[in-house]
Amino acid sequence: MAVNLADPPALLPVPGVRLGTAEAAIKKPGRQDLLVIELAPGSRVAGVFTQNAFAAAPVRLCRERLAMTSAQRALLINAGNANAATGDGGLEDARKTTAAVASAIGCGPEQVLPFSTGVIGQRLPVQRMLEAVPKATAALTADAWNAAARAIMTTDTVPKGASRRVATSQGEITVTGIAKGVGMIEPHMATMLAFIATDARLTAAAADAMLRAAVDDSFNCVTVDSDTSTNDACVLCATAQSGSSDIDVGDADYGLVLEAVRALCIELAQAIVRDGEGATRFITVRVDGAASVAEARRVAYAIANSPLVKTAMFAGDANWGRIIMAIGKAGVDGLDPARVGVRLDDVILLENGEPHPHYEEARGAAVVAKPEFTIGVDLGRGEARARIWTCDFSYDYVRINAEYRT
């Protein structure tokens, strides 16, 4: 039921990256659910992770290993089991499975990063994963990005991937990324799982700064249901296969690569919202006239996360009373309702705190009946602004989550 979202076209290979999938029957048999991404020696990896206090075992191990070195050689991703709330045993499971990858490709176990997604509170089927790892590594190939995007899906209905090419002073470089996630989506770093690779020769500092800047404008600007997963992770892998000298923060080529990575992350983040569990509407919430960006974001999230707003949008009901309710509950000190404006696309609902004299219900209803539209708010307090992307709540959201473990 994804909103204006189709399977991605053939994703571009990234020099220095090979991918292989296998079936480990982690949640149920009959699908590819384990992915190995191999990186060329000399690659530099940066990551951002969930702030959930119950951070999963793979998140904890990734943080530990990236703190040791950015020189990583592989990623191991499984779908169907989050390996979260599994205690020391979950950490040991992550170490065992990544050690198997390290042995297969010939690197140290500390150079393999684990990622998991799926049901919380269950141990990994380690033996089945250990048996699947050699199959995944035997299948490693440069052009398996689309298969990889499918292997990491859980309740996603559409695989999510995007590619970019950008010209730099050292030649053309490629950026390709995949992501998964449609529920338990609200960021406090990144959102869900996303894996981005480029052959650009980035320094470790440049890769880290680039990822954080791109994430802040993309994955940190989405919400489906206000819930932050235990397993959220986003990584940028720079394989250094193109060019002859490092690109550092502040270099001219840094800005060119950053814009490509940022654009790709925005496309992936929007794809996640378009495929939000049961989504029928893709909604941009734009807040202008705020005293600060933080204030604008707080109001935007209050609107986007309101079940009453989201269910009205599903019904195609331009019930703007729910929008002003959400603005009012956002906790903006000193907010003057007499200066607030609200619109749906270019249809003005509220102006200076009062219903617009020319507003007609049919015009508002025509906007929210569309698969994509914008809720615009002007707080009348300053020059700061923010925008986020969200979706509606449908009957299917309840059904999908009620059946999640069955």
PyMOL commands that set and color helices and strands:
alter all, ss='L'
color gray80, all
select helices_A, chain A and resi 57-68+87-105+109-111+126-138+145-151+204-216+219-221+252-274+293-304+307-314+320-329+337-339+361-368+395-402
alter helices_A, ss='H'
color red, helices_A
select strands_A, chain A and resi 17-22+34-39+44-49+74-81+112-119+160-168+171-180+193-198+233-238+282-290+341-344+347-351+354-355+372-378+384-391
alter strands_A, ss='S'
color yellow, strands_A
deselect
rebuild
show_as cartoon
